[in-house]
Amino acid sequence: MNKSYIIPRLVLVLLTWVFFYFAFDPILKWGATKSLETVFNAKVEISKIKTSFLHPSLRVYGFKAGDSQNEYRNLFEFDSLHFSMNGKQILEKKFIIDDASIKGLRFLMPRKTSCKIYTSKTEMPEFIEKYMNQTKSYSLQKVEGIKTDAISNIEFEANSLKSVKLINELNEKYKTQYKVAMEKADFSKYQEKLDEINNRYAAIKSEKNFIKQIKEVSKLKKDISSLLKEYESDRKMISSIIKDSASFYKELNEAKREDIEKISSMAKLPTLDKEKIAEIILGEEVYANISKWLNISKHAAKYIPENPKKKIFSEKSVRGRIISFPKLENYPRFLLKKASIEGVLSPQRPISYSGYIANMTNQPSLWQYPLTAEIKGSEKSSSVYFKTEIDLSKDKSKSYTTLEYKGANLAQKTFGKNTSFALTLEKAKLDYYLKVKTYGKEIDGVFEANFNQTEIKPDASLIKYEPLKASIENSFSAVKSFSARVIIKGNIESPSISIKTDLADIFNDAMKKAVGEEIQKAKKQIEEKIDSEINKHKEKMDKIIKENKEKLDSILKSNDNKINSWEKDLSQKLKKSITNNTPKIKF
C-alpha cells in the first residue's frame, strides 16, 4: 500500500468534510444576511441555516427582516423555511425544488432592538422626489400674513413665468409655421407646372393620330389630378395655420394656473385645492411606500432575464445533417415548483392564514407558467386575501395583483408629520383593497382604504393663525370615519400619482371658514398681476397673427381663383379637342 499516495487524499477529503460540516452553514448564513440587508435597507437576522448534501436540502430558522421605515418593527419574519432539491438535477447544475414550506410567516411585528443599518443611501426615483418636493412646498405656517395689500409688494421676473415663456415659445413656433406656409403659398412653383401641362396640351391638340391622342390625354389627366391633389394638400396645411389666435393658447390656462400656485407659495398662501390638501395629509406616507416597494422591485428585477425569448441552445454551423433529440425533462437552472406558506398576519388582530407560491424560476422561457402566489385567511370579522400572477415568458412581462384586507386594527398612526400639521390616528378599524396591473413598463393601480371608528388627534401647533388652527383642530377631532384613494398610472419610471381623501373636504371647509375670503382676494390680485404680464406679450402676438391671417387669406383666395380657372378652361379644351378629332365613320 502506497501511504504517500493515500494519506494526502484522505486528509483532503477530511478537510473538505470538516469545512462543509462546520463552516459552510455559517458562511452561507453570513452571505445571505448581508445580501438581503442591501435589498431591505434594514437589519436582517437568521437564527440558523442547516444544509444537507446527502439528501440535498436547506433549512432556515428564525428569519427576521427589519422595516426601513420603522426601526422597531419587522417588515416580515418566519419561524422556518424548508425545501429539498432534486439530486439528479444538481449534477446538471440545476436547482429544482419540487416542494417547499414556510411556517410562521408574520408581517409588521414589533421588535425590541433597532433594525437601522448604515448603508449607502438608496437613490429615490426622480418622480417620487418631485412629488415629495411638491408636497413640502405647500405651506400653511404663515396664514396670519394673508393681507391683500402685501400681495402688491411681491416682485417676480416676467420671464420666470411659465405662461410668458410659453407665449414666447408659441411665437417662435408660429413664425416657423408661417414661413413654411408662405413658401407653400408661393404660386410660382404651380405656375411652372401649369405652363408645362399647357404646352403638353398644345402638342396633344396638334396630334393627328386619334389613338395616340387618347393615350396622351389619359396621361395628361392623371398629371392634372396629381397636381390638384398636391395643391389641395398644401392648401389644407396653410389653412391649419390660418386660425384665430385662441387656437395657439390652449396650454396657456394650465401654465397660468401653475404660475398662480407658484407665486401664491412665494406669498405663503395656503392652498384650497383638494388634491393638494390630500397630498399635504397623505402624500409623504404614500410616496415613501411607493419608493420602498419600487426599490425592492428593482433588486428583484436583477434576477429576471432581460430577454426571456433568447435562444437557450446555440448550435455551430457544421457540415452534414444535425438530428436533435429533445430531452424529456428540460428544466431551467432554478425552479421552485411549489412552496406552501402558513403564518399569522397583523399583531393587533392576529389572522391565521395559509397559501402557496408556485413556478418561481430564473428562465421563464423554459418553464412557461406564470409565477403565482396566493394566501387567504379569516378570524371573526377580519379577513385577508392576496393573489398575484406574473408572466415573464413573453417579450413584455405582465402581472396582476390583488390584495383585500378587512377588519385591521390601526393605532398610533401619524400622517403629515413633516408638513404644517399632523393627524394621529389614536385608533381605527381599516378595510382596504389594492389592485395593480402591469404590462411591460406600463402600470395601472388603485388603492382604496376605509377608516371606521376613528379617534383622531390633530396637531396644528405650527399654524400660527389662531382662527384657522382652532377651526382645523375642532373639525378633525369630530371625524369618526374617512376614506382614501390612490391611483398610479403610466410608465413605471415616471407615472402619474393621484391622491384623494374626504379629509381634504373637511380641511377645505375648516380653512374656508377661517381664511377663505382673504385667500381668494389675494389670489385674485396675483392673477391680475400675471394677466398683466401675459397680455403685454399676447397682444403683440395677436396683432401679428391677425395681419398674417389676412395676408394668407388673400394669397389663398388668389391661388384658388387661378387654379380653378385654369382647371375649368383646360377641361373644356380637352373635351372639345377630342370631340373635334374623333374619326367620322361613313356607312
Salt bridges, closest charged atoms under 4 A:
GLU37 OE1 - LYS34 NZ 3.98
GLU45 OE2 - ARG111 NH2 2.45
ASP67 OD2 - ARG73 NH2 2.49
ASP67 OD1 - LYS292 NZ 3.75
GLU71 OE2 - LYS116 NZ 3.90
GLU77 OE2 - ARG106 NH2 2.89
ASP79 OD1 - ARG106 NH2 3.06
GLU92 OE1 - LYS327 NZ 3.05
ASP98 OD1 - LYS337 NZ 3.20
GLU172 OE2 - LYS175 NZ 3.89
ASP223 OD2 - ARG200 NH1 2.55
GLU230 OE1 - LYS193 NZ 2.89
ASP234 OD1 - LYS184 NZ 3.51
ASP234 OD2 - LYS189 NZ 3.34
GLU254 OE2 - ARG257 NH2 2.90
GLU258 OE1 - LYS162 NZ 2.91
GLU261 OE2 - LYS523 NZ 3.41
GLU285 OE2 - LYS413 NZ 2.72
GLU389 OE2 - LYS387 NZ 3.77
ASP391 OD2 - LYS394 NZ 3.61
GLU448 OE2 - ARG485 NH1 1.64
GLU455 OE2 - LYS427 NZ 3.61
GLU493 OE2 - LYS441 NZ 3.03
ASP505 OD1 - LYS274 NZ 2.99
GLU517 OE2 - LYS521 NZ 3.60
GLU527 OE2 - LYS256 NZ 3.12
ASP531 OD1 - LYS256 NZ 2.88
GLU533 OE2 - LYS536 NZ 3.59
ASP542 OD2 - LYS538 NZ 3.75
ASP553 OD2 - LYS549 NZ 3.35
ASP560 OD2 - ARG235 NH2 2.70
ASP569 OD2 - LYS573 NZ 3.23
